Amino acid sequence: MILTTFDHGAGETPENIVVLADGTICATLLLAGTVWLSDGEPERVVPGETDVLVVGLASDAESRLYAAVRSATGSVAGIWRREAPRRWVRFAAAEARAGLNGITFAEDGTLFAADSVNGEILCCPPGDRALRLWLADERLAPTSPDDPVSSTGVNGLKIWDGALWATNTAQGTVLRIGIDQGRPGEVRPVYTGIPADDFAFDRSGTLYLAVHPRDTVVRISPDGTMTTLATEADGLDGPTAIAVLDDGLLVTSLGMLGSRHRPTIVRLSLDVAGPALPRPSMPG
């Protein structure tokens, strides 16, 4: 079921999605530079700046939103936090070179951010206000600058079972990256041949992947069984990210690589185990 449709011509291309504790659905609108909220109007993350891409999205225990902003302006690039309706402040600075994408929090409040352009994972420990290099590895890198798929390396990030999980869209892999006292451990490809964008776990450890180039959502159960749950026939048009509900999934469709250029949020009614992880409580 299509929950809502956006205006592709206005740059309203939904890239990432979060559901807050009160049920509010929030999505970044990549090219518009805004965050859409189901209970209000889209909010511009960086007022007065139009040359920005608003990409990854996360939330904390206080239901504050965090958005990854790409910009060639050094004073703009980084992670921005919503302090109040229509009031966003830069929470963590990033270098202008950073191709920020998916973001996620560890349980201790460490923020991880994917840099899809440079094939790096950045981090911001609690109390810091700048992203720094956490891991650079060839398994995070893009493969070519020639198109949106091959030029997108490490993309989605999630914490599950004590490790950081990542997709590499260009290489078609799902990676498990160990965390050893805050430092990166073993990098291990768990699944291959899946050019996924972002993804989500439910409480059982079932993995749901938005496979943008194939207009599909794929489920991988804890025993490794892989199932295609939804396709273009279900309204998908370049799916980019997934949020797990108690009774199904929400999927953002960007519509940029899709055939119909119809950006939407699609609701899939499924038997799922519910959202996976508690959100961290962040200071200040």
N, C-alpha and C positions, 0 to 999 in steps of 0.2 A: 504494500500500500504506500502510495506517495503521500508523505506527511505535509510537505510544503515544497513549492517550486520557486526558484529565484530567477533573476533577470541576468542572463548571460551577457547581454549587451552593455549592462551597467557594471560589469566586473564582479557580479555577485556569484562567485564560484566557490562553493563551500569546500574547504580543505580538511578541516579537523573538527572534532566534536567531543563535547563533554556534557554529562548530565549531572546537575547539582543535586544536593541532598533533598531539596524541596521539589525536585522534578523538573526544574527549569532546564530546557535544552539550549545549549550554547554551541555556536559553530563559527569558526573563522571564515570570512569571505575574502579569499586570497587577494584577488586583484582590486577589490574595492577598498582594502585597507581597514576593514571593519570587523566587528564581532556581532553576529546576530544572536538575539536572545528571544526565546519563545514567548516571554511575557513583556516584551517591549520592542522598541525600535533598534535597528543596528547602531552600534556605537563606534565612532572612529577612535582607533587606539592611539594614534599620534596626531593630535590636532594640528592643523596647518601644514601637514606633510602629506603629499600625494604620491611621491615616489617611494612607496613602501609596499612590501608584500607581508601580509599577516598569515602565518603558516601554522605552526603547532599550537596546541591548546592543552592546558592542564588546570587542575583546581586543587585547593588544600582543604583541610578540615573545617576552615571557617567559610568555605564556599567562595573564596576569592579566586578569580580567574587569572591565569598567566598565559600570555600570548607571545610566541616567537615572532620577531619582526626582522625581516631582511631589509637592509638599507645601505646605500653607498655612503651615507652620512654617518660619521663615527659617533656623533652624539645621539643617534637614533637607534642604531642596530643593537639588538639584544632582546632580553625578555622583559615584557611590560606586564605590570600587575594592576588589576582593577581594584582600586581602593573604595570606590563608591560608584553609583550609576553615573556614567559618562565621565568618570575621572580615572584615568590611567596614568601610572608613573613608571619610569624605567626601574625595574627591580635588579637586573643584572646586565651590565654592558657586554657587548661583543665587538670584535673587530669588524670593520666594514666588509672585509673579505669573506666573512662567514656566510655560508649558504644554509642558514638555519632551517630546520624542518621539524620533525617530531620532538616533543619534549616529554619528560616524565620525572616523577619524584621517587627517590628511595624512601624507605620508612624513616630514616634519620633526618629527612629534609634535604638531602643532597639533590640538586636539580641536574639532570642530564639532558643534553641537547644534541641532536644529530646535525652534523654539517654535511649535507648531501653533496655539495660541490667539491669540497676538499677531502672527502673520505675520512672524516674525523668524528669522534665523539667528544664533546666538551662537557665540563661540569662546573657547578657552582656550589661549594659546600655551604652549610648553614652559617650565616653571619657574613659571608662574602657578598660582594656586589659586582662581580665580574666573572664571566665565563673564561675558563682556562682549559688547555688541552688535557684530556684524560686518556685518550687512546687514538693513535694513528696506526692503521693497519691496512695492507693491500686488500683484505677481505671486506673493508668498508668503502672502497673506492668505486667511483663510476668507471665505466668502460670506454666511453667516447663522449665528446661534446656535441655529437651530431643531432641528437633528438632528445625529447623530454624523458624517455625511458632510460636510454644508455647514459645520459648525463646525470642521472640521479643515483648516487651511491646509497650510503646508509640513510634510512628514511624514517621508519617508525621505531619507537623505543618503548619498552615496558619492563617493569620489574616483575619477576615471577620466580618463586621458589629460590630466593636468595641470589638470583643472577639477573643481569641485564640482558634482555632479549632485543634483537634488532633485525629489521629487514634490510636487505640491499636490493633495490629494485633492478638496477642495471645487471647485477650478477645473478638475480633470481634465487637468492638464498635467504633463509631464516637462520640467524646466528644466536647462539647462547654464549654470553661473555661472563665469565666468573668475576666475582668481586671479592678481593682478598684484602681485608682491613682498609677498605676504601679505594684500593688500587685495582687496576684491571688484571684479571687472571687469564685462564685459558680461553681462547676464542675458538669455538667449535661450530661448524655448520651442522645444523640439525635437519633441515629440509632444503632441497634444491629443486630447481626447475619451476619456481613460483615467483614471478616478478611482482611481488606484492608491494603495496604502498604502506599504509599503517594497518594496525591490527589491535586485537584485544583478547584477553583471557577471561573466562568465567571462573567461578570459585572451584570448579572441578579440575581446572587445568586444561580444559578444552580451548583450543586456539581458533580464532576467527580472523581471516585475512581478507582485506579489500584488495582484489587483484585488478588494478586499474586498467592495464592494457587489454585485459580479456573480458571486461564488463561482468565480473563474477565476484561472489563472496564464497570463500572456501572454508570449510570447517575441518580441523585436524583434531581428532580425539586423543586422549592421553596414550592410547595404545598405538597411535600412528595412523589410524584409519582416516583417509581423506575423502571428503564429500563436497560436491558443489551444491551450495544451498540456494543460490539465487543467480539469475542471469539478466541479460538485457530485457527478457520477457517480463521480469518483475519490476522493471522501471530503472534498472541500473544503467548508468551512462558514464563510465570512467570512475568507479567507486574509489574513494580515497581514504576513508577512516571509518571506524566502527565504535559504537558505544554499546555495552551490554546492559540490558534492562532485566527486571525480574521475569519478564515473559517474552523476551525476544531481543532483537537487535535494532539499532538505528544505524543507517549507513549514509554517509555523505557521498554524493555523486558530483564530481567537479564539472563534467560536461565539456572539458577543454580538449581531451583526447578522444572523447566519445564521438559516436557517429551523429548524434542528434543535437548536441550542444544544449542539453536540457539539464542544468544544474538543479539538484533536488536533495532532499533528505527522504530516504525510503525507510519505512518501518517493516521489519520482517517478524511475524509472529511465530515463535519457535519455542520448543522446550529447552530452556537453558538453566544453568545453575545459579544465575544471578551475577552481579558485578563482583570482581575478584578481590580487590584490595582496599583497605581503608586509606583515606587520604592523610598525608602528614599534617601535623599542626605546626604552623610556621610562625616565627616571632615577628612582631611589629606589623 
